[in-house]
């Protein structure tokens, strides 16, 4: 699934990324659960530009889930909030 904007909180509120699933894009989610084998990759396909994917509520990442973040250098942009 690719987010480009805001996922409506009226659609259940929880985004669940299952084994083999990928969530990428920019914008906002209400809350996020990533199961083992699920991938979170802020930004668009083929872009190495750092991007922001906001989660307003809780984030849960199971053992074996993956967070892939692009950075511009070894000394800047070292913040995960």
PDB file of N, CA, C and O in Angstrom:
ATOM      1  N   UNK A   1       0.841  -1.154   0.000  1.00  0.00           N
ATOM      2  CA  UNK A   1       0.000   0.000   0.000  1.00  0.00           C
ATOM      3  C   UNK A   1       0.892   1.224   0.000  1.00  0.00           C
ATOM      4  O   UNK A   1       1.902   1.258   0.703  1.00  0.00           O
ATOM      5  N   UNK A   2       0.530   2.226  -0.778  1.00  0.00           N
ATOM      6  CA  UNK A   2       1.273   3.479  -0.790  1.00  0.00           C
ATOM      7  C   UNK A   2       0.377   4.599  -0.300  1.00  0.00           C
ATOM      8  O   UNK A   2      -0.736   4.784  -0.793  1.00  0.00           O
ATOM      9  N   UNK A   3       0.877   5.347   0.679  1.00  0.00           N
ATOM     10  CA  UNK A   3       0.149   6.477   1.243  1.00  0.00           C
ATOM     11  C   UNK A   3       0.668   7.744   0.589  1.00  0.00           C
ATOM     12  O   UNK A   3       1.879   7.928   0.467  1.00  0.00           O
ATOM     13  N   UNK A   4      -0.236   8.620   0.164  1.00  0.00           N
ATOM     14  CA  UNK A   4       0.132   9.923  -0.374  1.00  0.00           C
ATOM     15  C   UNK A   4      -0.887  10.915   0.155  1.00  0.00           C
ATOM     16  O   UNK A   4      -1.846  11.267  -0.532  1.00  0.00           O
ATOM     17  N   UNK A   5      -0.672  11.355   1.368  1.00  0.00           N
ATOM     18  CA  UNK A   5      -1.638  12.223   2.029  1.00  0.00           C
ATOM     19  C   UNK A   5      -2.015  11.640   3.371  1.00  0.00           C
ATOM     20  O   UNK A   5      -1.152  11.163   4.107  1.00  0.00           O
ATOM     21  N   UNK A   6      -3.289  11.672   3.697  1.00  0.00           N
ATOM     22  CA  UNK A   6      -3.750  11.188   4.996  1.00  0.00           C
ATOM     23  C   UNK A   6      -4.705  10.022   4.823  1.00  0.00           C
ATOM     24  O   UNK A   6      -5.632  10.076   4.015  1.00  0.00           O
ATOM     25  N   UNK A   7      -4.466   8.965   5.593  1.00  0.00           N
ATOM     26  CA  UNK A   7      -5.407   7.853   5.650  1.00  0.00           C
ATOM     27  C   UNK A   7      -6.466   8.249   6.669  1.00  0.00           C
ATOM     28  O   UNK A   7      -6.140   8.552   7.817  1.00  0.00           O
ATOM     29  N   UNK A   8      -7.706   8.249   6.268  1.00  0.00           N
ATOM     30  CA  UNK A   8      -8.796   8.705   7.128  1.00  0.00           C
ATOM     31  C   UNK A   8      -8.874   7.888   8.416  1.00  0.00           C
ATOM     32  O   UNK A   8      -8.870   6.658   8.374  1.00  0.00           O
ATOM     33  N   UNK A   9      -8.944   8.578   9.569  1.00  0.00           N
ATOM     34  CA  UNK A   9      -9.093   7.850  10.833  1.00  0.00           C
ATOM     35  C   UNK A   9     -10.443   7.156  10.941  1.00  0.00           C
ATOM     36  O   UNK A   9     -10.653   6.344  11.843  1.00  0.00           O
ATOM     37  N   UNK A  10     -11.353   7.465  10.037  1.00  0.00           N
ATOM     38  CA  UNK A  10     -12.678   6.849  10.063  1.00  0.00           C
ATOM     39  C   UNK A  10     -12.684   5.458   9.444  1.00  0.00           C
ATOM     40  O   UNK A  10     -13.695   4.759   9.516  1.00  0.00           O
ATOM     41  N   UNK A  11     -11.571   5.044   8.836  1.00  0.00           N
ATOM     42  CA  UNK A  11     -11.477   3.707   8.242  1.00  0.00           C
ATOM     43  C   UNK A  11     -10.807   2.783   9.253  1.00  0.00           C
ATOM     44  O   UNK A  11      -9.757   2.210   8.961  1.00  0.00           O
ATOM     45  N   UNK A  12     -11.384   2.632  10.411  1.00  0.00           N
ATOM     46  CA  UNK A  12     -10.887   1.690  11.399  1.00  0.00           C
ATOM     47  C   UNK A  12      -9.749   2.184  12.254  1.00  0.00           C
ATOM     48  O   UNK A  12      -9.595   1.705  13.377  1.00  0.00           O
ATOM     49  N   UNK A  13      -8.943   3.117  11.787  1.00  0.00           N
ATOM     50  CA  UNK A  13      -7.888   3.697  12.588  1.00  0.00           C
ATOM     51  C   UNK A  13      -6.570   2.958  12.570  1.00  0.00           C
ATOM     52  O   UNK A  13      -5.524   3.604  12.631  1.00  0.00           O
ATOM     53  N   UNK A  14      -6.561   1.630  12.491  1.00  0.00           N
ATOM     54  CA  UNK A  14      -5.325   0.853  12.547  1.00  0.00           C
ATOM     55  C   UNK A  14      -4.937   0.372  11.157  1.00  0.00           C
ATOM     56  O   UNK A  14      -5.738  -0.245  10.455  1.00  0.00           O
ATOM     57  N   UNK A  15      -3.696   0.662  10.766  1.00  0.00           N
ATOM     58  CA  UNK A  15      -3.144   0.113   9.535  1.00  0.00           C
ATOM     59  C   UNK A  15      -2.286  -1.077   9.928  1.00  0.00           C
ATOM     60  O   UNK A  15      -1.372  -0.944  10.742  1.00  0.00           O
ATOM     61  N   UNK A  16      -2.572  -2.235   9.359  1.00  0.00           N
ATOM     62  CA  UNK A  16      -1.881  -3.477   9.701  1.00  0.00           C
ATOM     63  C   UNK A  16      -1.099  -3.961   8.485  1.00  0.00           C
ATOM     64  O   UNK A  16      -1.682  -4.256   7.441  1.00  0.00           O
ATOM     65  N   UNK A  17       0.234  -4.043   8.624  1.00  0.00           N
ATOM     66  CA  UNK A  17       1.087  -4.540   7.544  1.00  0.00           C
ATOM     67  C   UNK A  17       1.446  -5.981   7.881  1.00  0.00           C
ATOM     68  O   UNK A  17       2.115  -6.248   8.879  1.00  0.00           O
ATOM     69  N   UNK A  18       1.003  -6.892   7.051  1.00  0.00           N
ATOM     70  CA  UNK A  18       1.193  -8.311   7.321  1.00  0.00           C
ATOM     71  C   UNK A  18       2.471  -8.843   6.684  1.00  0.00           C
ATOM     72  O   UNK A  18       3.137  -8.133   5.931  1.00  0.00           O
ATOM     73  N   UNK A  19       2.811 -10.092   6.986  1.00  0.00           N
ATOM     74  CA  UNK A  19       3.984 -10.768   6.440  1.00  0.00           C
ATOM     75  C   UNK A  19       3.972 -10.658   4.916  1.00  0.00           C
ATOM     76  O   UNK A  19       2.997 -11.042   4.270  1.00  0.00           O
ATOM     77  N   UNK A  20       5.056 -10.133   4.343  1.00  0.00           N
ATOM     78  CA  UNK A  20       5.157  -9.970   2.899  1.00  0.00           C
ATOM     79  C   UNK A  20       4.579  -8.667   2.388  1.00  0.00           C
ATOM     80  O   UNK A  20       4.720  -8.353   1.207  1.00  0.00           O
ATOM     81  N   UNK A  21       3.923  -7.891   3.265  1.00  0.00           N
ATOM     82  CA  UNK A  21       3.319  -6.624   2.861  1.00  0.00           C
ATOM     83  C   UNK A  21       4.295  -5.470   2.991  1.00  0.00           C
ATOM     84  O   UNK A  21       5.254  -5.535   3.760  1.00  0.00           O
ATOM     85  N   UNK A  22       4.041  -4.405   2.226  1.00  0.00           N
ATOM     86  CA  UNK A  22       4.866  -3.204   2.260  1.00  0.00           C
ATOM     87  C   UNK A  22       3.975  -1.982   2.396  1.00  0.00           C
ATOM     88  O   UNK A  22       2.960  -1.866   1.710  1.00  0.00           O
ATOM     89  N   UNK A  23       4.355  -1.077   3.277  1.00  0.00           N
ATOM     90  CA  UNK A  23       3.714   0.223   3.387  1.00  0.00           C
ATOM     91  C   UNK A  23       4.770   1.257   3.064  1.00  0.00           C
ATOM     92  O   UNK A  23       5.809   1.317   3.721  1.00  0.00           O
ATOM     93  N   UNK A  24       4.508   2.074   2.049  1.00  0.00           N
ATOM     94  CA  UNK A  24       5.446   3.136   1.690  1.00  0.00           C
ATOM     95  C   UNK A  24       4.661   4.387   1.380  1.00  0.00           C
ATOM     96  O   UNK A  24       3.434   4.354   1.280  1.00  0.00           O
ATOM     97  N   UNK A  25       5.368   5.490   1.227  1.00  0.00           N
ATOM     98  CA  UNK A  25       4.730   6.740   0.854  1.00  0.00           C
ATOM     99  C   UNK A  25       5.035   7.850   1.839  1.00  0.00           C
ATOM    100  O   UNK A  25       5.945   7.746   2.662  1.00  0.00           O
ATOM    101  N   UNK A  26       4.253   8.919   1.737  1.00  0.00           N
ATOM    102  CA  UNK A  26       4.365  10.073   2.618  1.00  0.00           C
ATOM    103  C   UNK A  26       2.967  10.431   3.090  1.00  0.00           C
ATOM    104  O   UNK A  26       1.984  10.161   2.400  1.00  0.00           O
ATOM    105  N   UNK A  27       2.881  11.028   4.246  1.00  0.00           N
ATOM    106  CA  UNK A  27       1.573  11.423   4.751  1.00  0.00           C
ATOM    107  C   UNK A  27       1.378  10.979   6.180  1.00  0.00           C
ATOM    108  O   UNK A  27       2.339  10.872   6.942  1.00  0.00           O
ATOM    109  N   UNK A  28       0.129  10.719   6.547  1.00  0.00           N
ATOM    110  CA  UNK A  28      -0.212  10.445   7.940  1.00  0.00           C
ATOM    111  C   UNK A  28      -1.128   9.239   8.089  1.00  0.00           C
ATOM    112  O   UNK A  28      -2.025   9.004   7.280  1.00  0.00           O
ATOM    113  N   UNK A  29      -0.873   8.488   9.145  1.00  0.00           N
ATOM    114  CA  UNK A  29      -1.709   7.357   9.538  1.00  0.00           C
ATOM    115  C   UNK A  29      -2.165   7.587  10.969  1.00  0.00           C
ATOM    116  O   UNK A  29      -1.564   8.379  11.695  1.00  0.00           O
ATOM    117  N   UNK A  30      -3.220   6.900  11.375  1.00  0.00           N
ATOM    118  CA  UNK A  30      -3.667   7.014  12.766  1.00  0.00           C
ATOM    119  C   UNK A  30      -2.799   6.144  13.675  1.00  0.00           C
ATOM    120  O   UNK A  30      -2.170   6.663  14.597  1.00  0.00           O
ATOM    121  N   UNK A  31      -2.752   4.840  13.436  1.00  0.00           N
ATOM    122  CA  UNK A  31      -1.891   3.936  14.201  1.00  0.00           C
ATOM    123  C   UNK A  31      -1.418   2.823  13.272  1.00  0.00           C
ATOM    124  O   UNK A  31      -2.012   2.578  12.222  1.00  0.00           O
ATOM    125  N   UNK A  32      -0.339   2.154  13.675  1.00  0.00           N
ATOM    126  CA  UNK A  32       0.334   1.225  12.775  1.00  0.00           C
ATOM    127  C   UNK A  32       0.784  -0.023  13.515  1.00  0.00           C
ATOM    128  O   UNK A  32       1.357   0.060  14.602  1.00  0.00           O
ATOM    129  N   UNK A  33       0.521  -1.176  12.922  1.00  0.00           N
ATOM    130  CA  UNK A  33       0.991  -2.463  13.422  1.00  0.00           C
ATOM    131  C   UNK A  33       1.704  -3.172  12.272  1.00  0.00           C
ATOM    132  O   UNK A  33       1.125  -3.372  11.204  1.00  0.00           O
ATOM    133  N   UNK A  34       2.967  -3.552  12.497  1.00  0.00           N
ATOM    134  CA  UNK A  34       3.743  -4.236  11.466  1.00  0.00           C
ATOM    135  C   UNK A  34       4.084  -5.625  11.974  1.00  0.00           C
ATOM    136  O   UNK A  34       4.785  -5.776  12.975  1.00  0.00           O
ATOM    137  N   UNK A  35       3.586  -6.635  11.280  1.00  0.00           N
ATOM    138  CA  UNK A  35       3.840  -8.015  11.669  1.00  0.00           C
ATOM    139  C   UNK A  35       5.202  -8.472  11.144  1.00  0.00           C
ATOM    140  O   UNK A  35       5.781  -7.825  10.271  1.00  0.00           O
ATOM    141  N   UNK A  36       5.708  -9.575  11.671  1.00  0.00           N
ATOM    142  CA  UNK A  36       6.972 -10.148  11.216  1.00  0.00           C
ATOM    143  C   UNK A  36       6.919 -10.345   9.707  1.00  0.00           C
ATOM    144  O   UNK A  36       5.962 -10.914   9.183  1.00  0.00           O
ATOM    145  N   UNK A  37       7.954  -9.873   9.009  1.00  0.00           N
ATOM    146  CA  UNK A  37       7.995  -9.974   7.553  1.00  0.00           C
ATOM    147  C   UNK A  37       7.373  -8.795   6.841  1.00  0.00           C
ATOM    148  O   UNK A  37       7.435  -8.715   5.614  1.00  0.00           O
ATOM    149  N   UNK A  38       6.767  -7.865   7.590  1.00  0.00           N
ATOM    150  CA  UNK A  38       6.197  -6.649   7.006  1.00  0.00           C
ATOM    151  C   UNK A  38       7.270  -5.581   6.868  1.00  0.00           C
ATOM    152  O   UNK A  38       8.222  -5.557   7.647  1.00  0.00           O
ATOM    153  N   UNK A  39       7.126  -4.699   5.887  1.00  0.00           N
ATOM    154  CA  UNK A  39       8.124  -3.667   5.582  1.00  0.00           C
ATOM    155  C   UNK A  39       7.483  -2.291   5.598  1.00  0.00           C
ATOM    156  O   UNK A  39       6.430  -2.082   4.996  1.00  0.00           O
ATOM    157  N   UNK A  40       8.124  -1.348   6.293  1.00  0.00           N
ATOM    158  CA  UNK A  40       7.753   0.060   6.268  1.00  0.00           C
ATOM    159  C   UNK A  40       8.891   0.795   5.577  1.00  0.00           C
ATOM    160  O   UNK A  40      10.048   0.668   5.977  1.00  0.00           O
ATOM    161  N   UNK A  41       8.566   1.573   4.528  1.00  0.00           N
ATOM    162  CA  UNK A  41       9.584   2.281   3.758  1.00  0.00           C
ATOM    163  C   UNK A  41       9.056   3.661   3.373  1.00  0.00           C
ATOM    164  O   UNK A  41       8.491   3.816   2.290  1.00  0.00           O
ATOM    165  N   UNK A  42       9.228   4.675   4.241  1.00  0.00           N
ATOM    166  CA  UNK A  42       8.760   6.012   3.889  1.00  0.00           C
ATOM    167  C   UNK A  42       9.361   6.472   2.560  1.00  0.00           C
ATOM    168  O   UNK A  42      10.532   6.216   2.282  1.00  0.00           O
ATOM    169  N   UNK A  43       8.555   7.149   1.743  1.00  0.00           N
ATOM    170  CA  UNK A  43       9.014   7.636   0.446  1.00  0.00           C
ATOM    171  C   UNK A  43       8.343   6.892  -0.691  1.00  0.00           C
ATOM    172  O   UNK A  43       7.526   5.998  -0.472  1.00  0.00           O
ATOM    173  N   UNK A  44       8.700   7.274  -1.910  1.00  0.00           N
ATOM    174  CA  UNK A  44       8.099   6.672  -3.092  1.00  0.00           C
ATOM    175  C   UNK A  44       9.047   5.667  -3.732  1.00  0.00           C
ATOM    176  O   UNK A  44      10.260   5.728  -3.526  1.00  0.00           O
ATOM    177  N   UNK A  45       8.498   4.761  -4.494  1.00  0.00           N
ATOM    178  CA  UNK A  45       9.280   3.720  -5.164  1.00  0.00           C
ATOM    179  C   UNK A  45      10.321   4.365  -6.072  1.00  0.00           C
ATOM    180  O   UNK A  45       9.993   5.259  -6.852  1.00  0.00           O
ATOM    181  N   UNK A  46      11.567   3.922  -5.978  1.00  0.00           N
ATOM    182  CA  UNK A  46      12.640   4.405  -6.838  1.00  0.00           C
ATOM    183  C   UNK A  46      13.276   5.706  -6.396  1.00  0.00           C
ATOM    184  O   UNK A  46      14.198   6.190  -7.052  1.00  0.00           O
ATOM    185  N   UNK A  47      12.806   6.289  -5.296  1.00  0.00           N
ATOM    186  CA  UNK A  47      13.365   7.545  -4.812  1.00  0.00           C
ATOM    187  C   UNK A  47      14.277   7.278  -3.625  1.00  0.00           C
ATOM    188  O   UNK A  47      13.938   6.503  -2.731  1.00  0.00           O
ATOM    189  N   UNK A  48      15.436   7.926  -3.624  1.00  0.00           N
ATOM    190  CA  UNK A  48      16.346   7.823  -2.484  1.00  0.00           C
ATOM    191  C   UNK A  48      16.263   9.054  -1.594  1.00  0.00           C
ATOM    192  O   UNK A  48      17.076   9.222  -0.684  1.00  0.00           O
ATOM    193  N   UNK A  49      15.281   9.919  -1.853  1.00  0.00           N
ATOM    194  CA  UNK A  49      15.104  11.129  -1.075  1.00  0.00           C
ATOM    195  C   UNK A  49      14.435  10.799   0.256  1.00  0.00           C
ATOM    196  O   UNK A  49      13.416  10.109   0.278  1.00  0.00           O
ATOM    197  N   UNK A  50      15.001  11.287   1.380  1.00  0.00           N
ATOM    198  CA  UNK A  50      14.358  11.052   2.666  1.00  0.00           C
ATOM    199  C   UNK A  50      12.935  11.613   2.669  1.00  0.00           C
ATOM    200  O   UNK A  50      12.698  12.703   2.148  1.00  0.00           O
ATOM    201  N   UNK A  51      12.006  10.887   3.241  1.00  0.00           N
ATOM    202  CA  UNK A  51      10.601  11.287   3.272  1.00  0.00           C
ATOM    203  C   UNK A  51      10.031  11.064   4.662  1.00  0.00           C
ATOM    204  O   UNK A  51      10.643  10.399   5.497  1.00  0.00           O
ATOM    205  N   UNK A  52       8.851  11.627   4.903  1.00  0.00           N
ATOM    206  CA  UNK A  52       8.212  11.528   6.208  1.00  0.00           C
ATOM    207  C   UNK A  52       6.892  10.785   6.099  1.00  0.00           C
ATOM    208  O   UNK A  52       6.040  11.116   5.274  1.00  0.00           O
ATOM    209  N   UNK A  53       6.741   9.791   6.932  1.00  0.00           N
ATOM    210  CA  UNK A  53       5.486   9.060   7.086  1.00  0.00           C
ATOM    211  C   UNK A  53       5.106   9.184   8.560  1.00  0.00           C
ATOM    212  O   UNK A  53       5.728   8.553   9.415  1.00  0.00           O
ATOM    213  N   UNK A  54       4.092   9.989   8.862  1.00  0.00           N
ATOM    214  CA  UNK A  54       3.694  10.271  10.245  1.00  0.00           C
ATOM    215  C   UNK A  54       2.688   9.253  10.756  1.00  0.00           C
ATOM    216  O   UNK A  54       1.791   8.823  10.031  1.00  0.00           O
ATOM    217  N   UNK A  55       2.854   8.876  12.024  1.00  0.00           N
ATOM    218  CA  UNK A  55       1.874   8.026  12.701  1.00  0.00           C
ATOM    219  C   UNK A  55       1.446   8.778  13.957  1.00  0.00           C
ATOM    220  O   UNK A  55       2.254   9.006  14.857  1.00  0.00           O
ATOM    221  N   UNK A  56       0.169   9.163  14.015  1.00  0.00           N
ATOM    222  CA  UNK A  56      -0.333   9.980  15.120  1.00  0.00           C
ATOM    223  C   UNK A  56      -0.514   9.175  16.406  1.00  0.00           C
ATOM    224  O   UNK A  56      -0.378   9.720  17.501  1.00  0.00           O
ATOM    225  N   UNK A  57      -0.817   7.898  16.281  1.00  0.00           N
ATOM    226  CA  UNK A  57      -1.081   7.063  17.451  1.00  0.00           C
ATOM    227  C   UNK A  57       0.055   6.107  17.739  1.00  0.00           C
ATOM    228  O   UNK A  57       1.227   6.463  17.617  1.00  0.00           O
ATOM    229  N   UNK A  58      -0.297   4.898  18.120  1.00  0.00           N
ATOM    230  CA  UNK A  58       0.680   3.880  18.499  1.00  0.00           C
ATOM    231  C   UNK A  58       1.310   3.213  17.283  1.00  0.00           C
ATOM    232  O   UNK A  58       0.678   3.055  16.239  1.00  0.00           O
ATOM    233  N   UNK A  59       2.582   2.824  17.450  1.00  0.00           N
ATOM    234  CA  UNK A  59       3.302   2.029  16.451  1.00  0.00           C
ATOM    235  C   UNK A  59       3.765   0.755  17.138  1.00  0.00           C
ATOM    236  O   UNK A  59       4.376   0.802  18.206  1.00  0.00           O
ATOM    237  N   UNK A  60       3.472  -0.376  16.524  1.00  0.00           N
ATOM    238  CA  UNK A  60       3.911  -1.665  17.039  1.00  0.00           C
ATOM    239  C   UNK A  60       4.616  -2.401  15.910  1.00  0.00           C
ATOM    240  O   UNK A  60       4.038  -2.623  14.846  1.00  0.00           O
ATOM    241  N   UNK A  61       5.876  -2.779  16.150  1.00  0.00           N
ATOM    242  CA  UNK A  61       6.647  -3.519  15.151  1.00  0.00           C
ATOM    243  C   UNK A  61       7.106  -4.833  15.768  1.00  0.00           C
ATOM    244  O   UNK A  61       7.860  -4.844  16.741  1.00  0.00           O
ATOM    245  N   UNK A  62       6.646  -5.932  15.198  1.00  0.00           N
ATOM    246  CA  UNK A  62       6.990  -7.257  15.706  1.00  0.00           C
ATOM    247  C   UNK A  62       8.441  -7.602  15.369  1.00  0.00           C
ATOM    248  O   UNK A  62       9.028  -7.046  14.441  1.00  0.00           O
ATOM    249  N   UNK A  63       8.996  -8.518  16.130  1.00  0.00           N
ATOM    250  CA  UNK A  63      10.316  -9.047  15.822  1.00  0.00           C
ATOM    251  C   UNK A  63      10.272  -9.602  14.398  1.00  0.00           C
ATOM    252  O   UNK A  63       9.368 -10.365  14.055  1.00  0.00           O
ATOM    253  N   UNK A  64      11.249  -9.220  13.568  1.00  0.00           N
ATOM    254  CA  UNK A  64      11.293  -9.679  12.189  1.00  0.00           C
ATOM    255  C   UNK A  64      10.663  -8.710  11.199  1.00  0.00           C
ATOM    256  O   UNK A  64      10.709  -8.941   9.991  1.00  0.00           O
ATOM    257  N   UNK A  65      10.069  -7.614  11.706  1.00  0.00           N
ATOM    258  CA  UNK A  65       9.552  -6.586  10.800  1.00  0.00           C
ATOM    259  C   UNK A  65      10.712  -5.683  10.380  1.00  0.00           C
ATOM    260  O   UNK A  65      11.766  -5.684  11.016  1.00  0.00           O
ATOM    261  N   UNK A  66      10.516  -4.911   9.305  1.00  0.00           N
ATOM    262  CA  UNK A  66      11.610  -4.130   8.729  1.00  0.00           C
ATOM    263  C   UNK A  66      11.194  -2.673   8.582  1.00  0.00           C
ATOM    264  O   UNK A  66      10.099  -2.382   8.101  1.00  0.00           O
ATOM    265  N   UNK A  67      12.074  -1.749   9.000  1.00  0.00           N
ATOM    266  CA  UNK A  67      11.915  -0.322   8.773  1.00  0.00           C
ATOM    267  C   UNK A  67      13.075   0.108   7.890  1.00  0.00           C
ATOM    268  O   UNK A  67      14.228   0.071   8.320  1.00  0.00           O
ATOM    269  N   UNK A  68      12.783   0.515   6.658  1.00  0.00           N
ATOM    270  CA  UNK A  68      13.823   0.925   5.706  1.00  0.00           C
ATOM    271  C   UNK A  68      13.764   2.437   5.552  1.00  0.00           C
ATOM    272  O   UNK A  68      12.767   2.988   5.084  1.00  0.00           O
ATOM    273  N   UNK A  69      14.855   3.108   5.955  1.00  0.00           N
ATOM    274  CA  UNK A  69      14.917   4.569   5.924  1.00  0.00           C
ATOM    275  C   UNK A  69      16.059   5.007   5.021  1.00  0.00           C
ATOM    276  O   UNK A  69      17.175   4.499   5.133  1.00  0.00           O
ATOM    277  N   UNK A  70      15.780   5.956   4.121  1.00  0.00           N
ATOM    278  CA  UNK A  70      16.813   6.549   3.272  1.00  0.00           C
ATOM    279  C   UNK A  70      17.375   7.776   3.967  1.00  0.00           C
ATOM    280  O   UNK A  70      16.629   8.553   4.562  1.00  0.00           O
ATOM    281  N   UNK A  71      18.686   7.953   3.893  1.00  0.00           N
ATOM    282  CA  UNK A  71      19.350   9.119   4.456  1.00  0.00           C
ATOM    283  C   UNK A  71      20.220   9.779   3.408  1.00  0.00           C
ATOM    284  O   UNK A  71      20.543   9.172   2.387  1.00  0.00           O
ATOM    285  N   UNK A  72      20.600  11.025   3.660  1.00  0.00           N
ATOM    286  CA  UNK A  72      21.409  11.753   2.691  1.00  0.00           C
ATOM    287  C   UNK A  72      22.893  11.716   3.010  1.00  0.00           C
ATOM    288  O   UNK A  72      23.714  11.900   2.111  1.00  0.00           O
ATOM    289  N   UNK A  73      23.260  11.483   4.262  1.00  0.00           N
ATOM    290  CA  UNK A  73      24.677  11.402   4.614  1.00  0.00           C
ATOM    291  C   UNK A  73      24.820  10.653   5.933  1.00  0.00           C
ATOM    292  O   UNK A  73      23.831  10.311   6.581  1.00  0.00           O
ATOM    293  N   UNK A  74      26.057  10.408   6.315  1.00  0.00           N
ATOM    294  CA  UNK A  74      26.315   9.716   7.574  1.00  0.00           C
ATOM    295  C   UNK A  74      26.186  10.629   8.784  1.00  0.00           C
ATOM    296  O   UNK A  74      26.089  10.141   9.910  1.00  0.00           O
ATOM    297  N   UNK A  75      26.182  11.961   8.576  1.00  0.00           N
ATOM    298  CA  UNK A  75      26.222  12.875   9.711  1.00  0.00           C
ATOM    299  C   UNK A  75      25.002  13.771   9.845  1.00  0.00           C
ATOM    300  O   UNK A  75      24.886  14.480  10.844  1.00  0.00           O
ATOM    301  N   UNK A  76      24.084  13.773   8.878  1.00  0.00           N
ATOM    302  CA  UNK A  76      22.883  14.599   8.997  1.00  0.00           C
ATOM    303  C   UNK A  76      21.644  13.735   8.868  1.00  0.00           C
ATOM    304  O   UNK A  76      21.689  12.629   8.330  1.00  0.00           O
ATOM    305  N   UNK A  77      20.560  14.247   9.361  1.00  0.00           N
ATOM    306  CA  UNK A  77      19.298  13.521   9.244  1.00  0.00           C
ATOM    307  C   UNK A  77      19.241  12.268  10.092  1.00  0.00           C
ATOM    308  O   UNK A  77      18.573  11.301   9.728  1.00  0.00           O
ATOM    309  N   UNK A  78      19.940  12.274  11.226  1.00  0.00           N
ATOM    310  CA  UNK A  78      19.994  11.089  12.077  1.00  0.00           C
ATOM    311  C   UNK A  78      18.943  11.157  13.172  1.00  0.00           C
ATOM    312  O   UNK A  78      19.267  11.012  14.351  1.00  0.00           O
ATOM    313  N   UNK A  79      17.689  11.376  12.797  1.00  0.00           N
ATOM    314  CA  UNK A  79      16.630  11.524  13.779  1.00  0.00           C
ATOM    315  C   UNK A  79      15.461  10.612  13.450  1.00  0.00           C
ATOM    316  O   UNK A  79      14.971  10.596  12.321  1.00  0.00           O
ATOM    317  N   UNK A  80      15.023   9.860  14.434  1.00  0.00           N
ATOM    318  CA  UNK A  80      13.841   9.020  14.307  1.00  0.00           C
ATOM    319  C   UNK A  80      12.923   9.398  15.456  1.00  0.00           C
ATOM    320  O   UNK A  80      13.219   9.107  16.615  1.00  0.00           O
ATOM    321  N   UNK A  81      11.799  10.053  15.134  1.00  0.00           N
ATOM    322  CA  UNK A  81      10.899  10.536  16.184  1.00  0.00           C
ATOM    323  C   UNK A  81       9.513   9.965  16.006  1.00  0.00           C
ATOM    324  O   UNK A  81       8.617  10.260  16.797  1.00  0.00           O
TER     325      UNK A  81
END
